[in-house]
Amino acid sequence: MLMESIAWAQGTGGGSSAASGGAGGMLSLIPFLLIFIIFYFLLIRPQQKKQKQQQALLDTVKKGDKVVTTSGIWGTITNLGKQTVTLQIADNTKIKMQRENIARLRSEDEDKDKDA
């Protein structure tokens, strides 16, 4: 009889704790939500912004632009394709590479440093 009353007491008290457990479950999600927000603003958003800038650069390059590739090769664009670029890296030396490998445009100050 004593065991039955203990079980009955535990069973009836469980209903009120189940309602408060739902709210506790929502509160336990807040730290995960905060971590996701921090990751978004510190990692994901800056990476997306950088990708948009790189794509804008690749869309605006034209014949005659002086560029630096991702592998560090300095050259001048002599021909553009949809996915490829031909770079002149010396007087009689041209290489063909993927357009995505253009890292940045060279400035005129860098050209002066190269000759020095």
MODELLER restraints for C-alpha pairs under 7 A, 6 or more apart:
rsr = mdl.restraints
at = mdl.atoms
rsr.add(forms.Gaussian(group=physical.xy_distance, feature=features.Distance(at['CA:63:A'], at['CA:77:A']), mean=5.15, stdev=0.5))
rsr.add(forms.Gaussian(group=physical.xy_distance, feature=features.Distance(at['CA:63:A'], at['CA:78:A']), mean=5.41, stdev=0.5))
rsr.add(forms.Gaussian(group=physical.xy_distance, feature=features.Distance(at['CA:63:A'], at['CA:79:A']), mean=6.04, stdev=0.5))
rsr.add(forms.Gaussian(group=physical.xy_distance, feature=features.Distance(at['CA:63:A'], at['CA:80:A']), mean=6.82, stdev=0.5))
rsr.add(forms.Gaussian(group=physical.xy_distance, feature=features.Distance(at['CA:64:A'], at['CA:76:A']), mean=5.82, stdev=0.5))
rsr.add(forms.Gaussian(group=physical.xy_distance, feature=features.Distance(at['CA:64:A'], at['CA:77:A']), mean=5.12, stdev=0.5))
rsr.add(forms.Gaussian(group=physical.xy_distance, feature=features.Distance(at['CA:64:A'], at['CA:78:A']), mean=6.06, stdev=0.5))
rsr.add(forms.Gaussian(group=physical.xy_distance, feature=features.Distance(at['CA:65:A'], at['CA:76:A']), mean=5.66, stdev=0.5))
rsr.add(forms.Gaussian(group=physical.xy_distance, feature=features.Distance(at['CA:65:A'], at['CA:77:A']), mean=5.53, stdev=0.5))
rsr.add(forms.Gaussian(group=physical.xy_distance, feature=features.Distance(at['CA:66:A'], at['CA:75:A']), mean=5.79, stdev=0.5))
rsr.add(forms.Gaussian(group=physical.xy_distance, feature=features.Distance(at['CA:66:A'], at['CA:76:A']), mean=4.40, stdev=0.5))
rsr.add(forms.Gaussian(group=physical.xy_distance, feature=features.Distance(at['CA:66:A'], at['CA:77:A']), mean=6.46, stdev=0.5))
rsr.add(forms.Gaussian(group=physical.xy_distance, feature=features.Distance(at['CA:66:A'], at['CA:105:A']), mean=5.93, stdev=0.5))
rsr.add(forms.Gaussian(group=physical.xy_distance, feature=features.Distance(at['CA:66:A'], at['CA:106:A']), mean=5.45, stdev=0.5))
rsr.add(forms.Gaussian(group=physical.xy_distance, feature=features.Distance(at['CA:67:A'], at['CA:74:A']), mean=5.98, stdev=0.5))
rsr.add(forms.Gaussian(group=physical.xy_distance, feature=features.Distance(at['CA:67:A'], at['CA:75:A']), mean=5.64, stdev=0.5))
rsr.add(forms.Gaussian(group=physical.xy_distance, feature=features.Distance(at['CA:67:A'], at['CA:76:A']), mean=6.13, stdev=0.5))
rsr.add(forms.Gaussian(group=physical.xy_distance, feature=features.Distance(at['CA:67:A'], at['CA:102:A']), mean=6.79, stdev=0.5))
rsr.add(forms.Gaussian(group=physical.xy_distance, feature=features.Distance(at['CA:67:A'], at['CA:104:A']), mean=5.78, stdev=0.5))
rsr.add(forms.Gaussian(group=physical.xy_distance, feature=features.Distance(at['CA:67:A'], at['CA:105:A']), mean=4.27, stdev=0.5))
rsr.add(forms.Gaussian(group=physical.xy_distance, feature=features.Distance(at['CA:67:A'], at['CA:106:A']), mean=5.03, stdev=0.5))
rsr.add(forms.Gaussian(group=physical.xy_distance, feature=features.Distance(at['CA:68:A'], at['CA:74:A']), mean=4.65, stdev=0.5))
rsr.add(forms.Gaussian(group=physical.xy_distance, feature=features.Distance(at['CA:68:A'], at['CA:75:A']), mean=6.51, stdev=0.5))
rsr.add(forms.Gaussian(group=physical.xy_distance, feature=features.Distance(at['CA:68:A'], at['CA:102:A']), mean=6.21, stdev=0.5))
rsr.add(forms.Gaussian(group=physical.xy_distance, feature=features.Distance(at['CA:68:A'], at['CA:103:A']), mean=5.80, stdev=0.5))
rsr.add(forms.Gaussian(group=physical.xy_distance, feature=features.Distance(at['CA:68:A'], at['CA:104:A']), mean=5.53, stdev=0.5))
rsr.add(forms.Gaussian(group=physical.xy_distance, feature=features.Distance(at['CA:68:A'], at['CA:105:A']), mean=6.17, stdev=0.5))
rsr.add(forms.Gaussian(group=physical.xy_distance, feature=features.Distance(at['CA:68:A'], at['CA:106:A']), mean=6.34, stdev=0.5))
rsr.add(forms.Gaussian(group=physical.xy_distance, feature=features.Distance(at['CA:69:A'], at['CA:101:A']), mean=5.46, stdev=0.5))
rsr.add(forms.Gaussian(group=physical.xy_distance, feature=features.Distance(at['CA:69:A'], at['CA:102:A']), mean=4.35, stdev=0.5))
rsr.add(forms.Gaussian(group=physical.xy_distance, feature=features.Distance(at['CA:69:A'], at['CA:103:A']), mean=4.87, stdev=0.5))
rsr.add(forms.Gaussian(group=physical.xy_distance, feature=features.Distance(at['CA:69:A'], at['CA:104:A']), mean=6.96, stdev=0.5))
rsr.add(forms.Gaussian(group=physical.xy_distance, feature=features.Distance(at['CA:70:A'], at['CA:101:A']), mean=5.33, stdev=0.5))
rsr.add(forms.Gaussian(group=physical.xy_distance, feature=features.Distance(at['CA:70:A'], at['CA:102:A']), mean=5.99, stdev=0.5))
rsr.add(forms.Gaussian(group=physical.xy_distance, feature=features.Distance(at['CA:70:A'], at['CA:103:A']), mean=4.99, stdev=0.5))
rsr.add(forms.Gaussian(group=physical.xy_distance, feature=features.Distance(at['CA:74:A'], at['CA:89:A']), mean=6.35, stdev=0.5))
rsr.add(forms.Gaussian(group=physical.xy_distance, feature=features.Distance(at['CA:75:A'], at['CA:87:A']), mean=5.42, stdev=0.5))
rsr.add(forms.Gaussian(group=physical.xy_distance, feature=features.Distance(at['CA:75:A'], at['CA:88:A']), mean=5.34, stdev=0.5))
rsr.add(forms.Gaussian(group=physical.xy_distance, feature=features.Distance(at['CA:75:A'], at['CA:89:A']), mean=4.49, stdev=0.5))
rsr.add(forms.Gaussian(group=physical.xy_distance, feature=features.Distance(at['CA:76:A'], at['CA:87:A']), mean=5.26, stdev=0.5))
rsr.add(forms.Gaussian(group=physical.xy_distance, feature=features.Distance(at['CA:76:A'], at['CA:88:A']), mean=5.21, stdev=0.5))
rsr.add(forms.Gaussian(group=physical.xy_distance, feature=features.Distance(at['CA:76:A'], at['CA:89:A']), mean=6.66, stdev=0.5))
rsr.add(forms.Gaussian(group=physical.xy_distance, feature=features.Distance(at['CA:77:A'], at['CA:85:A']), mean=6.83, stdev=0.5))
rsr.add(forms.Gaussian(group=physical.xy_distance, feature=features.Distance(at['CA:77:A'], at['CA:86:A']), mean=5.87, stdev=0.5))
rsr.add(forms.Gaussian(group=physical.xy_distance, feature=features.Distance(at['CA:77:A'], at['CA:87:A']), mean=4.61, stdev=0.5))
rsr.add(forms.Gaussian(group=physical.xy_distance, feature=features.Distance(at['CA:77:A'], at['CA:88:A']), mean=6.41, stdev=0.5))
rsr.add(forms.Gaussian(group=physical.xy_distance, feature=features.Distance(at['CA:78:A'], at['CA:86:A']), mean=5.60, stdev=0.5))
rsr.add(forms.Gaussian(group=physical.xy_distance, feature=features.Distance(at['CA:78:A'], at['CA:87:A']), mean=5.71, stdev=0.5))
rsr.add(forms.Gaussian(group=physical.xy_distance, feature=features.Distance(at['CA:78:A'], at['CA:88:A']), mean=6.42, stdev=0.5))
rsr.add(forms.Gaussian(group=physical.xy_distance, feature=features.Distance(at['CA:79:A'], at['CA:85:A']), mean=5.86, stdev=0.5))
rsr.add(forms.Gaussian(group=physical.xy_distance, feature=features.Distance(at['CA:79:A'], at['CA:86:A']), mean=4.99, stdev=0.5))
rsr.add(forms.Gaussian(group=physical.xy_distance, feature=features.Distance(at['CA:80:A'], at['CA:86:A']), mean=6.46, stdev=0.5))
rsr.add(forms.Gaussian(group=physical.xy_distance, feature=features.Distance(at['CA:83:A'], at['CA:98:A']), mean=5.80, stdev=0.5))
rsr.add(forms.Gaussian(group=physical.xy_distance, feature=features.Distance(at['CA:83:A'], at['CA:99:A']), mean=5.35, stdev=0.5))
rsr.add(forms.Gaussian(group=physical.xy_distance, feature=features.Distance(at['CA:84:A'], at['CA:96:A']), mean=6.67, stdev=0.5))
rsr.add(forms.Gaussian(group=physical.xy_distance, feature=features.Distance(at['CA:84:A'], at['CA:97:A']), mean=5.49, stdev=0.5))
rsr.add(forms.Gaussian(group=physical.xy_distance, feature=features.Distance(at['CA:84:A'], at['CA:98:A']), mean=4.37, stdev=0.5))
rsr.add(forms.Gaussian(group=physical.xy_distance, feature=features.Distance(at['CA:84:A'], at['CA:99:A']), mean=4.78, stdev=0.5))
rsr.add(forms.Gaussian(group=physical.xy_distance, feature=features.Distance(at['CA:85:A'], at['CA:96:A']), mean=5.67, stdev=0.5))
rsr.add(forms.Gaussian(group=physical.xy_distance, feature=features.Distance(at['CA:85:A'], at['CA:97:A']), mean=5.48, stdev=0.5))
rsr.add(forms.Gaussian(group=physical.xy_distance, feature=features.Distance(at['CA:85:A'], at['CA:98:A']), mean=6.06, stdev=0.5))
rsr.add(forms.Gaussian(group=physical.xy_distance, feature=features.Distance(at['CA:85:A'], at['CA:99:A']), mean=5.43, stdev=0.5))
rsr.add(forms.Gaussian(group=physical.xy_distance, feature=features.Distance(at['CA:86:A'], at['CA:94:A']), mean=6.51, stdev=0.5))
rsr.add(forms.Gaussian(group=physical.xy_distance, feature=features.Distance(at['CA:86:A'], at['CA:95:A']), mean=5.54, stdev=0.5))
rsr.add(forms.Gaussian(group=physical.xy_distance, feature=features.Distance(at['CA:86:A'], at['CA:96:A']), mean=4.32, stdev=0.5))
rsr.add(forms.Gaussian(group=physical.xy_distance, feature=features.Distance(at['CA:86:A'], at['CA:97:A']), mean=6.41, stdev=0.5))
rsr.add(forms.Gaussian(group=physical.xy_distance, feature=features.Distance(at['CA:87:A'], at['CA:94:A']), mean=5.40, stdev=0.5))
rsr.add(forms.Gaussian(group=physical.xy_distance, feature=features.Distance(at['CA:87:A'], at['CA:95:A']), mean=5.31, stdev=0.5))
rsr.add(forms.Gaussian(group=physical.xy_distance, feature=features.Distance(at['CA:87:A'], at['CA:96:A']), mean=6.32, stdev=0.5))
rsr.add(forms.Gaussian(group=physical.xy_distance, feature=features.Distance(at['CA:88:A'], at['CA:94:A']), mean=4.28, stdev=0.5))
rsr.add(forms.Gaussian(group=physical.xy_distance, feature=features.Distance(at['CA:88:A'], at['CA:95:A']), mean=6.50, stdev=0.5))
